[in-house]
């Protein structure tokens, strides 16, 4: 029978063909004799168009010969039903994958080939996408410089990248496809973290690692981290850090796990070395502390001996003046030194040492003044009674009075006692100013204080440094009591006064002006001088630690830096303005009532 003799078969012959979801196409080696509606939808051709097409027109050239050969075998009635997956081209030129079943049947007395087409395009696309994703995952894992392994839901190793191979020393070929991932780490079989995640039993198996070795990842949900030492790895063993995370499908089911590891041996060795160094350092500190305690005991003995010697020296009034001079020299050295943290302690100690002897010297002078008054009264009575003595006795008395210049002595003794009393009172005033300046005998507590009193006492202490360089002008406003640590503010004032005096040129006597006032809830203090001033590059760095323009040995560069810290501690501000050749002004602003630090009890 020739192709020209074949006509399309009517659809009425195949009523069941329209009820199936697969495409049906009949042929006898040439044109399509019949195609159901499903076949029309699959190919995009109408049934009439299909009946005009050759059966092989759907298939790609590389598949046509194979399909034609199988169809001819069925036409010879010597082939069983065969199935294959192939691609067809639709009327729009699209490529669709189908599962093709080829069989034959006698229809109207002729052997007819039946082609059954089931559309599997979506499945093929999904398989291709999955294969592409698998290839991409393999490339990513293999190219990752971090040692990485992957197991599936059956605990079988699916990936063992090159980095893992290099660190652990087991080739990929031995591990992929096996379930012996434990052998890389342990001498006997036990689950690794990836196995525990896949099995879902990691929470119940924490004892295998211990609380410190296994912990939940803070970054990845469901992931865990651990570190452990493996003595069988390398020459001396290795420390490894692990991270394991679950792999899930679209339904959220765990289908495997990925585990990465990192060699942290060097870090662990460094940590152990640091611990050893810390222990050694602590031992050295302990030894050094004992040495310092011994030195402290020796220093206390020296101080006790010095205090005893000073007490003996201070018993004499003549040596009191010498000690006062030493005090002034010590005070000047302390003011010039920028180590402000020690001035209060030294000043308070000296003041305490002077206060006791000057007290009883002052008391003795007052007693002596009273005694002299009594002696004067006795002398007055004696002189009144001397007229009754014989003439020769009166002559002897007159000669003795003249030889001793008794009238002058009697008048001068009273003046000497008054001058001595004035001197001891002045020393007492200096001692009191030292105690007020240092306040070392009181606790460093925040108290409402009179800043004018602190300024005056500090100026009195610094007078020896200032009086040869400048005059002090006080322009005080009305200041309320300010909540502060007055000894620390006195140190700031001392530093500003001394700096102002040292800024005066040698060829003239300058002026230091101290101003005060209030501004809302704040008070301000200004210390201005008409000295040399500062250029901008110096002014911008004066609060930097260790920055100084003084010659070597004259300053440490810490004075203004410490002052800045003290003002910051008081929640205030310190600012400076300066013009070369004109002078410098420091302005301090302080709150009257400081705010309690955050978290401090109210």
C-alpha positions as CSV (number, residue, x, y, z in Angstrom):
1,X,0.0,0.0,0.0
2,X,1.4,3.4,-0.9
3,X,1.2,6.6,1.1
4,X,-1.0,8.1,-1.5
5,X,-3.6,5.3,-0.8
6,X,-3.7,6.1,2.9
7,X,-6.4,8.4,4.1
8,X,-7.0,9.8,7.6
9,X,-9.0,7.5,9.9
10,X,-12.3,9.0,11.2
11,X,-12.2,9.9,15.0
12,X,-15.5,7.8,15.4
13,X,-13.4,4.7,15.2
14,X,-11.4,5.6,18.4
15,X,-13.9,6.9,21.0
16,X,-11.5,6.0,23.9
17,X,-8.6,7.9,22.4
18,X,-10.2,11.3,23.3
19,X,-10.6,10.3,26.9
20,X,-7.0,9.7,27.8
21,X,-4.5,12.3,29.0
22,X,-1.7,11.1,26.7
23,X,-1.3,12.2,23.1
24,X,-2.2,9.4,20.5
25,X,-1.0,9.4,16.9
26,X,-1.5,6.5,14.4
27,X,0.4,5.9,11.2
28,X,1.4,3.2,8.7
29,X,4.9,4.5,7.9
30,X,4.0,7.9,6.4
31,X,1.2,10.4,7.1
32,X,-0.6,10.6,10.4
33,X,-3.8,8.7,10.1
34,X,-5.3,9.8,13.4
35,X,-4.4,12.2,16.3
36,X,-6.5,12.9,19.4
37,X,-7.1,16.3,20.9
38,X,-4.4,15.8,23.5
39,X,-1.9,15.3,20.7
40,X,-3.2,18.5,19.1
41,X,-2.7,20.5,22.3
42,X,0.8,18.9,22.8
43,X,2.0,19.8,19.3
44,X,0.1,23.0,18.8
45,X,-1.4,21.7,15.5
46,X,-5.1,21.2,14.8
47,X,-6.3,17.7,14.1
48,X,-6.8,18.7,10.4
49,X,-3.2,20.0,10.3
50,X,-1.9,16.9,11.9
51,X,-3.5,14.7,9.3
52,X,-1.5,16.5,6.6
53,X,1.8,16.1,8.3
54,X,4.3,13.3,8.0
55,X,4.6,11.3,11.3
56,X,8.4,12.0,11.5
57,X,8.0,15.8,11.3
58,X,7.7,16.1,15.1
59,X,11.1,14.6,15.9
60,X,14.5,16.2,15.8
61,X,16.8,15.0,12.9
62,X,19.1,13.0,15.2
63,X,16.1,11.1,16.6
64,X,14.1,10.5,13.4
65,X,16.1,7.5,12.1
66,X,15.8,5.7,15.5
67,X,12.0,6.3,15.7
68,X,11.5,5.3,12.1
69,X,13.5,2.1,12.6
70,X,11.4,1.1,15.6
71,X,8.1,2.0,13.8
72,X,9.1,-0.1,10.8
73,X,9.8,-3.0,13.1
74,X,6.3,-2.8,14.4
75,X,4.9,-2.6,10.9
76,X,6.6,-5.9,10.3
77,X,4.8,-7.2,13.4
78,X,8.1,-8.4,14.9
79,X,8.7,-5.9,17.7
80,X,7.3,-5.7,21.3
81,X,6.1,-2.5,22.8
82,X,9.0,-0.1,23.3
83,X,9.4,3.0,25.3
84,X,11.8,5.9,25.2
85,X,12.2,9.5,26.1
86,X,12.7,11.9,23.2
87,X,12.1,15.5,22.2
88,X,9.5,16.8,19.7
89,X,9.2,20.2,18.0
90,X,5.8,22.0,18.4
91,X,4.1,24.1,15.7
92,X,5.6,27.2,17.5
93,X,9.1,25.8,17.3
94,X,9.3,24.9,21.0
95,X,11.1,21.8,22.2
96,X,9.1,19.5,24.5
97,X,10.2,16.3,26.1
98,X,7.8,13.3,25.9
99,X,7.8,9.7,27.0
100,X,7.0,7.8,23.8
101,X,5.4,4.3,23.8
102,X,5.4,2.5,20.3
103,X,3.1,-0.4,19.7
104,X,1.1,-1.8,16.7
105,X,-2.4,-3.0,16.1
106,X,-4.5,-4.3,13.2
107,X,-7.0,-1.6,12.3
108,X,-9.4,-2.2,9.4
109,X,-7.3,-5.1,8.4
110,X,-4.0,-3.1,8.2
111,X,-1.1,-3.1,10.6
112,X,-1.1,0.3,12.2
113,X,1.6,1.8,14.5
114,X,0.3,3.5,17.6
115,X,2.4,6.2,19.2
116,X,1.5,7.2,22.8
117,X,3.0,10.6,23.8
118,X,3.2,11.6,27.5
119,X,4.5,15.1,28.2
120,X,7.4,15.0,30.7
121,X,8.9,18.4,29.9
122,X,8.5,19.7,33.4
123,X,10.1,16.7,34.9
124,X,13.0,16.9,32.5
125,X,13.5,20.6,33.2
126,X,13.5,19.9,36.9
127,X,16.0,17.1,36.5
128,X,18.2,19.4,34.4
129,X,18.0,22.1,37.0
130,X,18.8,19.7,39.8
131,X,21.7,18.3,37.9
132,X,23.0,21.9,37.1
133,X,22.6,22.8,40.8
134,X,24.4,19.6,41.8
135,X,27.2,20.4,39.5
136,X,27.4,24.0,40.7
137,X,27.4,22.9,44.3
138,X,30.2,20.4,43.5
139,X,32.2,23.2,41.9
140,X,31.6,25.5,44.8
141,X,32.6,22.9,47.4
142,X,35.6,21.7,45.5
143,X,36.8,25.2,44.9
144,X,36.3,26.3,48.5
145,X,39.6,26.8,50.3
146,X,37.9,25.8,53.5
147,X,37.9,22.0,54.2
148,X,34.3,20.9,53.6
149,X,32.5,17.6,53.5
150,X,28.8,16.8,52.8
151,X,26.7,13.8,53.7
152,X,23.2,12.8,52.5
153,X,20.2,11.6,54.5
154,X,21.7,8.0,54.4
155,X,24.9,9.3,56.1
156,X,26.9,8.7,52.9
157,X,29.6,11.1,52.0
158,X,28.7,13.0,48.8
159,X,31.4,15.6,48.8
160,X,34.9,15.7,50.2
161,X,36.7,18.7,48.7
162,X,40.4,19.2,47.9
163,X,41.1,21.3,51.0
164,X,39.6,18.6,53.2
165,X,41.8,16.1,51.4
166,X,44.9,18.2,52.1
167,X,44.2,19.0,55.8
168,X,43.1,15.5,56.8
169,X,45.2,13.5,54.4
170,X,42.6,11.1,53.1
171,X,41.9,11.2,49.4
172,X,38.5,12.1,48.1
173,X,38.2,8.7,46.2
174,X,38.3,6.8,49.5
175,X,35.6,8.9,51.2
176,X,32.9,9.8,48.6
177,X,30.3,7.1,48.5
178,X,31.3,5.7,51.9
179,X,29.9,6.2,55.4
180,X,33.3,6.1,57.0
181,X,33.7,9.8,57.7
182,X,34.4,9.1,61.3
183,X,37.6,7.4,60.4
184,X,39.2,10.8,59.5
185,X,38.9,11.9,63.2
186,X,38.4,8.9,65.6
187,X,40.0,5.5,66.0
188,X,36.6,3.8,66.4
189,X,33.2,4.5,64.8
190,X,31.2,7.3,66.3
191,X,29.1,10.0,64.8
192,X,30.5,13.3,63.7
193,X,28.5,16.6,64.0
194,X,27.0,16.2,60.5
195,X,25.7,12.7,61.4
196,X,24.1,14.1,64.6
197,X,22.3,16.8,62.6
198,X,21.0,14.4,60.0
199,X,19.8,12.0,62.7
200,X,18.2,14.8,64.7
201,X,19.7,13.5,67.9
202,X,22.3,16.2,68.5
203,X,20.7,17.7,71.6
204,X,20.6,14.2,73.3
205,X,24.2,13.5,72.4
206,X,25.8,16.7,73.8
207,X,27.8,14.6,76.3
208,X,29.9,13.3,73.4
209,X,31.6,16.7,73.1
210,X,30.9,18.4,76.4
211,X,29.3,21.8,77.0
212,X,32.5,23.7,76.1
213,X,33.2,21.8,72.9
214,X,29.7,21.8,71.3
215,X,27.5,24.9,71.1
216,X,24.7,26.2,68.8
217,X,25.9,28.5,66.0
218,X,24.9,32.2,66.7
219,X,24.6,32.8,63.0
220,X,22.9,29.8,61.3
221,X,19.7,28.3,62.6
222,X,20.1,24.6,63.3
223,X,23.9,24.7,62.9
224,X,26.4,23.8,65.6
225,X,30.0,24.6,66.3
226,X,32.7,22.7,68.2
227,X,36.5,22.4,68.6
228,X,38.6,19.5,69.7
229,X,42.1,18.1,69.7
230,X,43.0,15.1,67.5
231,X,46.3,13.5,68.5
232,X,46.4,11.2,65.5
233,X,46.6,14.0,63.0
234,X,50.0,15.3,61.9
235,X,53.2,14.9,63.8
236,X,52.1,16.4,67.1
237,X,48.3,16.3,66.7
238,X,46.0,19.1,65.6
239,X,43.3,21.4,67.0
240,X,40.3,21.6,64.6
241,X,37.3,24.0,64.7
242,X,34.1,22.5,63.2
243,X,30.8,24.1,61.9
244,X,28.0,21.8,60.8
245,X,24.7,22.9,59.3
246,X,21.6,21.0,57.9
247,X,20.7,20.8,54.2
248,X,17.0,21.0,53.6
249,X,14.7,20.4,50.6
250,X,11.9,22.7,49.5
251,X,9.6,21.2,52.1
252,X,12.1,22.0,54.9
253,X,13.1,18.4,55.4
254,X,16.7,17.6,56.3
255,X,18.2,15.8,53.4
256,X,21.8,16.0,54.5
257,X,24.4,18.1,56.3
258,X,27.5,20.1,55.4
259,X,30.4,20.4,57.7
260,X,33.5,22.6,57.5
261,X,36.6,22.5,59.6
262,X,39.5,24.8,60.3
263,X,43.0,24.1,61.6
264,X,43.4,26.2,64.7
265,X,46.5,24.5,66.1
266,X,48.6,27.6,65.8
267,X,46.0,29.7,67.6
268,X,45.7,27.1,70.4
269,X,49.5,26.9,70.8
270,X,49.6,30.7,71.0
271,X,46.9,30.7,73.6
272,X,48.8,28.1,75.7
273,X,52.0,30.2,75.3
274,X,50.1,33.3,76.5
275,X,48.8,31.4,79.5
276,X,52.3,30.3,80.4
277,X,53.5,33.8,79.9
278,X,50.7,35.1,82.1
279,X,51.5,32.6,84.9
280,X,55.2,33.7,84.6
281,X,54.3,37.3,84.7
282,X,52.0,36.8,87.7
283,X,54.9,35.1,89.5
284,X,57.2,38.0,88.7
285,X,54.5,40.5,89.9
286,X,54.2,38.6,93.2
287,X,58.0,38.7,93.7
288,X,58.1,42.4,92.8
289,X,55.3,43.1,95.1
290,X,57.1,41.5,98.0
291,X,60.2,43.5,97.1
292,X,58.1,46.7,97.1
293,X,56.6,45.9,100.4
294,X,60.1,45.4,101.9
295,X,61.1,48.7,100.3
296,X,58.0,50.4,101.8
297,X,58.8,49.1,105.3
298,X,62.3,50.4,104.9
299,X,61.0,53.8,103.7
300,X,58.6,54.0,106.6
301,X,61.5,53.5,109.0
302,X,63.4,56.2,107.2
303,X,60.4,58.5,107.4
304,X,60.0,57.8,111.2
305,X,63.7,58.6,111.8
306,X,63.3,61.8,109.7
307,X,60.2,62.8,111.7
308,X,62.1,62.3,114.9
309,X,65.0,64.4,113.7
310,X,62.6,67.2,112.6
311,X,60.9,67.1,115.9
312,X,64.2,67.7,117.7
313,X,65.1,70.5,115.3
314,X,61.7,72.2,115.7
315,X,62.2,72.4,119.5
316,X,64.3,75.5,118.9
317,X,62.7,78.7,117.8
318,X,65.7,79.8,115.8
319,X,65.6,76.7,113.6
320,X,61.9,77.2,112.9
321,X,62.8,80.0,110.5
322,X,65.2,77.7,108.6
323,X,62.5,75.0,108.4
324,X,60.1,77.6,107.1
325,X,62.5,78.5,104.3
326,X,62.9,74.9,103.4
327,X,59.1,74.6,103.3
328,X,59.0,77.6,100.9
329,X,61.7,76.0,98.7
330,X,59.8,72.6,98.7
331,X,56.6,74.4,97.9
332,X,58.2,76.2,94.9
333,X,59.6,73.0,93.5
334,X,56.2,71.3,93.9
335,X,54.4,74.1,92.1
336,X,56.9,74.0,89.2
337,X,56.6,70.3,88.9
338,X,53.7,69.1,86.7
339,X,53.2,65.9,88.6
340,X,50.1,67.3,90.2
341,X,49.0,64.0,91.7
342,X,51.7,64.1,94.4
343,X,51.6,67.7,95.5
344,X,48.7,67.4,97.8
345,X,50.1,64.5,99.7
346,X,53.5,66.2,100.2
347,X,52.0,69.5,101.2
348,X,49.7,67.9,103.7
349,X,52.5,65.9,105.2
350,X,54.7,69.0,105.7
351,X,51.8,71.0,107.0
352,X,51.1,68.3,109.6
353,X,54.7,68.2,110.7
354,X,54.9,71.9,111.1
355,X,51.5,72.4,112.7
356,X,52.4,70.5,116.0
357,X,55.7,72.3,116.9
358,X,54.4,75.7,115.7
359,X,51.4,75.2,118.0
360,X,53.4,74.8,121.1
361,X,55.9,77.5,120.0
362,X,53.0,79.9,119.6
363,X,51.6,78.8,123.0
364,X,55.1,79.3,124.6
365,X,55.3,82.8,123.1
366,X,51.9,83.8,124.5
367,X,53.0,82.4,127.9
368,X,56.3,84.2,127.6
369,X,54.4,87.4,126.9
370,X,52.4,86.9,130.1
371,X,55.5,86.1,132.1
372,X,57.3,89.2,130.8
373,X,54.3,91.3,131.8
374,X,54.6,89.9,135.3
375,X,58.3,90.4,135.4
376,X,57.8,94.0,134.3
377,X,55.5,94.5,137.2
378,X,58.1,93.0,139.6
379,X,60.8,95.3,138.1
380,X,58.5,98.3,138.6
381,X,58.2,97.4,142.3
382,X,61.9,96.8,142.5
383,X,62.7,100.2,141.0
384,X,60.2,101.8,143.4
385,X,62.0,100.2,146.4
386,X,65.6,100.7,145.1
387,X,65.7,104.2,146.6
388,X,65.7,102.8,150.1
389,X,69.0,100.9,149.4
390,X,72.3,102.3,150.4
391,X,74.1,104.7,148.0
392,X,76.8,102.2,147.1
393,X,74.2,99.5,146.3
394,X,72.3,102.0,144.1
395,X,75.5,102.8,142.3
396,X,76.2,99.2,141.6
397,X,72.6,98.7,140.3
398,X,72.9,101.8,138.1
399,X,76.2,100.6,136.7
400,X,74.7,97.1,135.9
401,X,71.6,98.7,134.2
402,X,73.9,100.9,132.1
403,X,76.2,98.1,131.1
404,X,73.2,95.9,130.1
405,X,71.4,98.8,128.4
406,X,68.5,97.7,130.6
407,X,66.0,100.4,129.4
408,X,66.5,99.3,125.8
409,X,66.2,95.6,126.7
410,X,63.0,96.2,128.6
411,X,61.5,98.1,125.7
412,X,62.9,95.8,122.9
413,X,61.8,92.5,124.6
414,X,58.2,93.3,124.2
415,X,58.7,94.2,120.5
416,X,60.7,90.9,120.0
417,X,57.9,88.9,121.6
418,X,55.2,90.7,119.4
419,X,57.3,90.1,116.2
420,X,57.8,86.5,117.1
421,X,54.1,86.0,117.8
422,X,53.3,87.7,114.4
423,X,55.8,85.3,112.7
424,X,54.3,82.2,114.2
425,X,50.8,83.4,113.3
426,X,52.0,83.9,109.7
427,X,53.5,80.4,109.7
428,X,50.2,79.0,111.0
429,X,48.3,80.8,108.2
430,X,50.7,79.2,105.6
431,X,50.2,75.8,107.2
432,X,46.4,76.2,107.1
433,X,46.5,77.2,103.4
434,X,48.6,74.1,102.7
435,X,46.1,72.0,104.5
436,X,43.2,73.6,102.6
437,X,45.0,73.3,99.3
438,X,45.8,69.6,99.7
439,X,42.9,68.4,101.8
440,X,44.8,65.1,102.1
441,X,43.4,64.6,105.5
442,X,39.8,64.4,104.2
443,X,38.2,61.8,101.9
444,X,37.9,62.6,98.3
445,X,34.1,63.0,98.3
446,X,32.0,65.4,96.3
447,X,31.1,68.3,98.5
448,X,29.6,71.8,98.0
449,X,32.7,74.1,98.2
450,X,33.7,77.8,98.0
451,X,35.8,78.1,94.9
452,X,37.0,81.6,95.9
453,X,38.5,80.0,99.1
454,X,40.2,77.4,96.9
455,X,41.6,80.1,94.5
456,X,42.9,82.2,97.4
457,X,44.6,79.4,99.2
458,X,46.2,78.2,95.9
459,X,47.4,81.7,95.1
460,X,48.9,81.9,98.6
461,X,50.7,78.6,98.0
462,X,51.9,79.7,94.6
463,X,52.9,83.2,95.7
464,X,56.6,82.4,95.8
465,X,56.4,81.4,92.1
466,X,54.3,84.3,91.0
467,X,55.5,87.4,93.0
468,X,58.7,87.8,91.1
469,X,57.0,87.5,87.7
470,X,53.6,89.2,87.9
471,X,51.0,90.9,90.0
472,X,47.7,89.1,90.7
473,X,44.4,91.0,90.2
474,X,41.2,89.4,91.6
475,X,38.0,90.2,89.8
476,X,35.6,87.9,91.7
477,X,31.9,87.7,91.1
478,X,29.2,86.2,93.3
479,X,29.6,82.4,93.2
480,X,27.4,79.9,94.9
481,X,28.8,76.8,96.6
482,X,29.8,74.3,93.8
483,X,29.5,70.6,94.1
484,X,33.1,69.4,93.4
485,X,36.3,67.7,94.5
486,X,38.0,70.9,95.6
487,X,41.5,69.4,96.1
488,X,41.5,68.3,92.4
489,X,40.3,71.8,91.3
490,X,43.1,73.4,93.4
491,X,45.6,71.3,91.4
492,X,44.1,72.7,88.2
493,X,44.3,76.3,89.6
494,X,47.9,75.7,90.7
495,X,48.9,74.5,87.2
496,X,47.2,77.5,85.5
497,X,48.8,80.1,87.9
498,X,52.3,78.6,87.5
499,X,52.0,78.4,83.7
500,X,50.8,82.0,83.6
501,X,53.8,83.1,85.7
502,X,56.2,81.2,83.6
503,X,54.7,82.7,80.4
504,X,55.9,86.2,81.5
505,X,59.0,87.6,79.6
506,X,62.1,88.1,81.6
507,X,62.3,91.8,80.7
508,X,59.1,92.9,82.3
509,X,56.7,92.4,85.3
510,X,53.3,91.1,84.1
511,X,49.8,90.8,85.4
512,X,47.7,87.7,86.1
513,X,43.9,88.4,86.3
514,X,41.6,85.9,88.0
515,X,37.9,86.4,87.2
516,X,34.8,84.5,88.3
517,X,31.1,84.6,87.5
518,X,27.9,82.6,86.9
519,X,26.1,81.8,83.6
520,X,22.7,80.0,84.2
521,X,23.3,76.8,86.0
522,X,27.1,77.0,85.6
523,X,30.0,79.0,87.1
524,X,33.1,80.1,85.2
525,X,36.7,80.9,86.2
526,X,39.1,82.7,84.0
527,X,42.9,82.9,84.4
528,X,44.3,85.5,82.0
529,X,47.9,86.7,81.6
530,X,49.6,89.3,79.5
531,X,52.6,87.1,78.8
532,X,54.1,85.8,75.6
533,X,51.0,84.0,74.2
534,X,51.0,80.9,72.0
535,X,50.9,80.4,68.2
536,X,48.0,78.3,66.9
537,X,50.1,75.1,66.3
538,X,51.1,75.1,70.0
539,X,47.6,76.2,71.3
540,X,46.0,73.2,69.5
541,X,48.2,70.7,71.3
542,X,48.5,72.0,74.8
543,X,46.1,69.4,76.2
544,X,47.9,66.5,74.6
545,X,49.7,64.2,77.0
546,X,53.5,64.7,77.1
547,X,53.4,67.8,74.9
548,X,55.5,70.7,76.3
549,X,57.4,73.7,75.0
550,X,59.5,73.9,78.1
551,X,63.2,72.9,78.0
552,X,64.2,69.3,78.9
553,X,63.9,68.7,82.6
554,X,61.6,71.6,83.2
555,X,58.2,69.9,82.5
556,X,56.7,66.5,81.7
557,X,53.9,67.8,79.5
558,X,51.3,66.2,81.8
559,X,50.0,69.2,83.7
560,X,47.4,70.5,81.3
561,X,46.5,67.0,80.2
562,X,45.7,66.0,83.8
563,X,43.9,69.3,84.3
564,X,41.7,68.6,81.2
565,X,40.9,65.2,82.7
566,X,39.9,66.7,86.1
567,X,37.6,69.2,84.4
568,X,36.0,66.5,82.3
569,X,35.5,64.4,85.5
570,X,33.6,67.4,86.9
571,X,31.4,67.5,83.7
572,X,32.8,70.9,82.8
573,X,34.8,72.4,80.0
574,X,38.2,74.1,79.8
575,X,39.0,76.3,76.8
576,X,42.0,78.5,75.8
577,X,42.4,81.6,73.7
578,X,45.8,83.0,73.0
579,X,47.5,85.6,70.8
580,X,51.3,85.7,70.4
581,X,52.7,88.8,72.1
582,X,49.4,89.7,73.8
583,X,48.7,86.9,76.3
584,X,46.7,83.8,77.1
585,X,43.3,83.2,78.8
586,X,42.1,79.9,80.2
587,X,38.3,79.7,80.9
588,X,36.9,76.9,83.0
589,X,33.1,76.3,83.1
590,X,31.7,74.0,85.8
591,X,28.1,73.0,86.6
592,X,26.9,74.1,90.1
593,X,25.3,70.7,90.6
594,X,26.9,67.7,88.8
595,X,24.7,65.1,87.2
596,X,24.9,61.6,88.6
597,X,26.6,59.1,86.2
598,X,24.3,56.7,84.4
599,X,23.6,53.7,86.6
600,X,24.8,55.4,89.8
601,X,22.5,55.2,92.8
602,X,20.4,58.3,93.3
